[in-house]
């Protein structure tokens, strides 16, 4: 069964911006005003099952991400997989500024990491999403991007790359640092 145009438009409206990780504006500004690097998590998960109880109707799940740094919730995000029929897949990522230092990154991933058959309170067998929790030691270096890869099952370090992209936020950050130095 193919989704109708109206269904697709509703999903686009509801989930627009799903692939952008957001932290509070005040925290974002504070991190950018001090020594920081970036964590970029590339998400390429294939083989995502339908969440439907019926074999005839496929229902695409919504993948949920919660990222913690040293057990502190850092950001929460959702991703809509794509594909005409199961198995679905994701191909997206998140990039956020992070203070310089060593962190334990914890990723909680739900909705797309598989399902278990459980018996509900009425004695009926139902699908229940499995939540995956992964921990990874990560280093964030000043003006560097720590690139992490997530395949739906494991986290791995891709490497470190210089942060050469210049944005308005970068210019603002440099002005804030310069202003601080001048006021000292």
C-alpha positions, 0 to 999 in steps of 0.5 A: 500500500503506497502512501497518499500525497496528503499523508506524505505532506502531513509527515513533511509538515510534522517532521520537518527539521527532524534531522537537526539536533537542537540544544537550548539557545542559551546553552548553544551560545555559551558553548560557542563563546568558549573553547569548543569542538563539534560532535557529528553523528552520522546515522545510516541504519538499514533493515528497519522493520515495519511496526504494524501488527498486520502482515498486509499493511506496513507502517513506518516507525519513528526513530528516537535519539537521546544523546547524553554527555557524562550522563547529562541529557544533551539533545533529543531528536527524531528521525523518519526512516524512508523507503517504499516498503520494509525494510526501511532505512535512515541516512542522516546525521546531527552536528552540535557544538560541545565543550572541549574535553573527554566525555562518555557519550551515551546514545539511547535509540528507540523505535527502529532498533527492532521489536520483541513480541510481548504479552500485554495486560489482556494476554494478547501478543503485541510488538514492543520496540526494543530500546538500544543504549550504547556508551562510547568514550569520546574526545572533543578537541578545540575547533575540530569535528569528532565524527561518529558513525552509527549503523543502528547497532554500534557506534564507531569513531570515524575520525577528527576533521578541522572545522573549516565551515564558516557560519554566522555563528562562527563570526559571532563566536569570534566577535564574542571572544574578541570582545572578552579579550578587549574587556580584560 
